[in-house]
Amino acid sequence: MLLIFLLLLFLILILLLLLLLFVVQKALVPAYDVGDTIRNSALGFGVHSPRAGPARAMDAEGHSMGVEIYPEFNPPVRGLIYEAEGKAIADNVDRIEAFSKKRKIRPVTDFLDNRDMPDDVDDNEEWSATRTDWYPAAEGLHAVQSLAQAIRSDPKAAERWNMEDPDGLETLLSDLDDLARCLGVAATRGAKFRLGVG
């Protein structure tokens, strides 16, 4: 009986230790920050989407955990599914913007919610619902295809895009190709679009 009691006490102590480690780990993980390129609204603040939420954390390698960039269509395009994760675009948003501007390509970041969120906003979702910007899908398609083509023709692409992830270039191009596919379908159906973050 005493042995069972000691075992239960030991298990409870282990569970409490694991809980404490989890809490400490959560407290020490820095908030996701990509600088001024994506405003707070594009980090999940002020994005009207079921995926929206607070600023995301970064993992030990500095990659975003849970931040995705995905297309939203108006009107919704029935049956169209963005199959990419969108994480590669989110992880490289600063690099994509700098790369695009250097090559005089319209940055795909132009299609994000780039409004500055006022400091006095209490309800992020309510504020994000005020977003009214929509763009012709053909404009987005041109920007995405131009970016993908410029990356593919860049002799230093593997070096530039695989710095943190050995599959970074392949994943980014896959995400861009799927985004282009969706924008192509949306353009033929006359839909407008914007990029959401969640």
Secondary structure, DSSP 8 states (H G I E B T S, - for coil): -HHHHHHHHHHHHHHHHHHHHHHHHHHHS-B---TTSS-GGGGTTT--STT--S--BB-TTS-BSS--EEEEEES--TT----S--HHHHHTHHHHHHHHHHTT---GGGGS------TT-S-HHHHHTT----EEHHHHHHHHHHHHHHHHT-TTHHHHHSSS-TTHHHHHHHHHHHHHHHHHHHHHTT-EEEEEE-
